[in-house]
């Protein structure tokens, strides 16, 4: 593609994104589905663009997209909702990860004859949910605040589970030693230290923000600080994603946490982002997620149709498994529609794509097979999540969800339910 065509495509893509957003407001068809489909069309189908054409810029862009989406999402999370959602999130995240990892590993072992540890590695790779897909989607669905918060937190924390457990299994394959205690310790350290780094960074930036605004062209300094915080946290060996979310939560709740600011130096006061800054970040997320979803689509590998069909079969099984997982981990006070929407929120994304390349890089004989199945699951899980969430919102509460969640709370009226912007 020539430079002129690329520039033309970029401009048209922005207008397409606005059209798809307007279409969502009228029809509830999620914009993620046509954007990923467009990426698949220009990438693996027509081969107009390949991920290799982006070189090192592609992975950097996807990480930047994740950081900005998590930060902006954190701005909208209230501390009261976080306290209420934390125990529910932990139950859902841990149970979903364990059930998915073991089930996918068992199926890969039985279906393709993978050895036990490589089969478990595949299960760990696809055991979480993608925050870059979940967050933009749940922000537009008719969900109660507590349900939205649980899903946002699950998608963020499950990435850490996937990364730590997958790396632990790959090390076990390489060195013939599985160290479960070390994996658990790494996960806890990553969760706690990343939250601490993000929270302290948020307090520092909130205290400095009033003075920063006095600089010319300062509106982008906040995301720049998030990038710095993400990089430092990752270099320390913790989760930059959780640090970015914690930073956003701290900034978004500045002034609402008197206990944290009770010993602040005289003359320093916590400052929240103003409406201009919030609007800027919302626009930034809108543009970034548009290109991110197209990039995800064109990154999909469709080399062996047997593996593509395997990915489809495993994805269907993931959606089936999610029903009992949500039922066992989510309180009955959650509405039936919310529980049903939580049951379809299983998209795979950035973390799965990155982890799927590691077995092949390590020289594992099963590496290419794991990578191709994972990419197929990324495609089908995103499509399935978008289609099923649309179906649930349009149809009210169809079977089998009505049956599975029949004893959950009756749906509140839409006026009482929180709709995303």
N, C-alpha and C positions, 0 to 999 in steps of 0.2 A: 504493500500500500504506500502511495506517495504521501509526502508531508501534508499536502493540501487536503487529501482525502481523510487523513487522520484528524486534522483540525475540524473538517466538516463533520465527521462522525462524532467528535467530542461535543460540538455545539448541539447537534441534533439529539444526542443522548440526554443532555440536560433538559431539553424541551420534552422528550419522551418521558423522563422521570416525573416531570410536573403533570403530564397527561395521566400517567399511571396512578399518581397520588389522587388526582381528581376522580379517576375511575374507581379507586378504592373507596372513596367517600360515598360514592353512589351505589356501587355494586358489592363492596366488601371483598373484591378480588385482590389479594395481596400483591404489591408491586414486585416483591422478591421473585415471584415465579416467572413473569415475562422477562425480567432482567437476566436471570440465570439462563433462561432458554435462549435469549439473544446471544449470550456468551458462548453457549454450546454450539449455536448455529455458526457463528463466525470463527470458532476455534476448532474443536475436533471434527465437526461435520464438513464445513466449507474449507477449513484450513487456511483462512485468510490471515489469521494471527495465531501465533503460538506463544506459550508462556516463555519460551526461550528468547523470544524477541525483546522481552523486557529486561533480560539479564538479571543483575542484582537489584534492580529497581522494583521488580514485582514483589519479592518477599518483604522489602522495606515498606512498600506501599500498603500491603495487607496488615503489617504490624502497626503502622501509623493509623490506619482505619480503625483497628481494634482499640488502640489507646484513646482516640477521640470519642468513639462510640461509648466506651466504658466511662470515661470522664463525664461526658454530657448526661449519661444515664444516672450517674451518682448525684448530680446536681438536683435531680427530681426525687430522690429517695429521702424520706423523713426518718429521723432517728427512732421515733415511736414505732413506725412501720417495721424498721429493721429489727428492733427488739422483739416484736411480735413474730416476725417471719423467721428469725434465725434458727430456732429449734426445728421448725417445719422444713426449712431448707436443708438442714443437715440430714434429717431422716430421708428426705426425697433424694438428695444427691448421692449419699452413700449407698442406699438400697438400690437405686437405679444403676449406679456404676457396677456394683458387685453382681447383680442379676444379669446385666447386659454383658459384662466381661466373661462370666462363666458360661452363659448360654451361647454367645458367639464363639467362644473358644471350643466348646463341646461340638457345635455344629461344624466348625472348620475342621476339627479333628475327624469327625465322622464322615463329612461330605467330601473333603479334599485330601484326607489322610495326612494333614499337617501334624508334625510332632507336637506333643503337649505344650511346651513352652512357646514356640512360634504361634500356635493356635491361641494361647492366652494373650500373647502380644497383640494379635489382631483384635481380640476382644477388648483389651485395654485401650487401644487406639480409638475405637468407636464407642467407648463406654460413656462418653460425656455428651453435652449439648453445646452448640456454638453460640457464644455470647454475641458475636457479630451478626448472627441471623436472628436469634431470639429477641434481642433488645429492640431493634427497629420494628419487629412484628408485634410484640406485646404492647408496645406504646400506642399502637393504633387499634388494638382490639378492645371490646367492651369487657374489661376485667376489673374486679375490685382491686383496690390498692395493695392489699395483703397478698393476693395471688400474683399480681405483677411483680412485686418485690421478691417473692419466693423464686419465681422463674428467672429473674435477672441475677439473683445471687447464685442460684443453682448453675446457670450457664457459665458464670465466672469461676466459681470454685471447682466445678467439675473439670475444667481445663487443667488445673493443677494436679488433680487426681490422675488424669490421663497421662500427663507428661511424666510425673514421678514414677508411677507404676510401670509404664511402658519402658522407660529408661532402666528401671530396676530389673525387669524381665530380660531386656536385651543384654544387660551386664551379666545376668545369670547364665544366659546362653553362651556368652563369650568366655566367662571365667568358671563356668560350671558350679556356681554357688548362688543360691537365692537368699538374700538378706532382708527378710520381712521387717524386722525391727528398724533397720536403717531407713527403709522406705517410709514407714510410719513417722519416724522422727523427722525426715526431710519434709514430709507433707505438713506436719504441725508447725515446723519452723517457718516454712514458706508462707503458710496462712497468717501466722501471728506476726512475724517480722515484716511482711509486706504491708499488713494493715497498719502496723506501728509507723513504718516509714511514710506511708501515704497520709496518715492522720497528722503526723508532725509536720510534714511538708505542707499540708493544707492549712494548719495553724499559722505557720510562718508566712505563707503567701497571703492569707487573709489579713494578717497584721500589716503586711507591706503593701497591700493592693491600693490603699488610698494614695500613697506616695507614687506608686508606679503609674497611676492614671495621670499624673502630672507630666509624664513624658509624651513626646509626640509619637503618633502612630503606635500606641502601646497595646492595642486591643489583642494582638496576637501573642503578647508576652505570657499570658496565662497558659495557652496550649503549649508554648515553648517550655514553660516550667514543668508541665506534665511530662513532656518528652524527656527532660533532664531527669526527673524523678523516676520515670520508667527505666531509663538506661542505667541509673545508679542501682536501682533495686535488682535488675537482672544481673548486673555485674557482681553484686553481692551474693548471687545464687538464689534469690527469692523470686516471687511472682510479681513481675511488673504490672500485669493485668489487674491483680488485686490491689496493688498500690495505687494505680490510676483510679479505680473505683472508689477506694477509701479517700483519696484526695478530693474527688468530686463530692462525696458525701459530706466531708468536713467543710468544704467551701459552701456547699448548698445549705448547711445548717449553722453557719457562722452566726453567732448572736443568740442561737437557741440552745447553746450548751454552756450555761453560766459556770458550771463546776470546772470546765476546762480553762476558762479565762479568769478565774477568781484571783489568780496570783500574777496577772500580767503586769508588766512595767507600766508606770504612769505615762499617760499620753498615747498608749497603743490601744486601739480598739479593733475588734474583729469586723471585717467588711464582707458583705455578700456581693456576688456579681449583680450588676444592674440589668435593666431590661434590654438595653442595647447590646451588652455583652452576651446575654442569654440568647438573644435573637441571632447574633452572629454565630454562636456555636451550634445552634439548631440548623442554620443554613449550611454550616460546614459539614455537619453530620449528614445532612440531606445529600450534598454533592458527593461526599466520600463514599457513603453506602451505595450510591448509584453505581459508581465505577467499581466498587468492591464486588458487588453481586455479578456484574458482567465478567470481571476478572476470574471469579470463582468458576463461572460457566465455561470460559475458554480454557481453564486449567484442567478440566475433567479429561481423563484418559479413557478412550473407548477402543482399546486395541484388540481385545479378545471378547467376543460376544458371550462366550460361556461364562466368563468371569463377570461380565455386566449382568447377566441373568442371575448369577449367584448373589451379586450385590443386591439385586432387586428382591430376591427371596429372603435374604438376611434382614433387609430393611423392613419388609412386611412383618417379619417375626419380631423386630424391635418394637414396632407399633403395638403389636399384640401383647408383648411383655410389659409395656408401659402401663396398660390398664390395671393389672393387679398391683404394680409398684405404686401407682398413685393412690389406689384404694387403701393400701396398707400404710402409707406414709402421710396422707393428707387428712386433716381433721374433718369431721362431718359438718362442721359449721360453714365450711366453704360451699358455695352454691354448686348445683349440679352442672351448670354450664361452665363455671370456672374450672371445676375438676375435670370436665371433659376436654377443655382447651389445654389444661396442663398435661393431659394424657396424650396429646398430639404434638407437644413441643419437644421433639427429639432430633432436630436437625444437626448434622455433623458439619464441620466447617474447617476453619483455619488450622486449629491444633491437630485435627485428624490428618489433614493434608500434609502438614509438616512432619508429623510422626511417622506417617506411612512411608516416607522416603528413607527412614533410618535403617530398617532391616536390609534393604538392598545396598546401601552405603557400607554397611557392616560386612557385606559379602555373604549374607545368608542365602541359601539356595531357594528359599521360599520368598525372598524379598520382593520380586516382581509380582508374584501372585498376591501377596498381602497388599501391595500398593494399588494394583488394579481393582481389587475388590473394595478397598477403602474408597477410592475415587468414585466408583459406582454407587456406593452407599451414601457418599456426600450428595451426589446428584439426586438420588431417589428420596433421601430423607428430607432434603430441602423442599423438593416438589411435593412430597407427601404431607409435610407440615403445612405448607401454604394451602394446598387443596383441602385438607381436612379442617383446618381452622376456618376457611371460607365456608365450607359445608355446614359446620356447626353453628356459625353465626347466622347463616341464611335460613337454616332448617330448624332452628330452635334447639332441639335436643333429640336427634334421631337415634335409632338403635344402631349398634349395641350399647351406646353410651348411656341412654336412658335407663337401660336395665342394670348396667354395672354400677351406676351412681344413683340408683333410685332412692336410697335412704339419706342422700345428702340434702342440704338446705335448698328450699325453693328459690329460684332466681329472683334477685331484687329487680325492681323496675329500672329501666335503662337510665332514667333521670338520676337514680341513686347510685348507679354503677359508674365507675370512672372510665371515661373513654379517653383514649390517647389523642394527642393533637395530630 
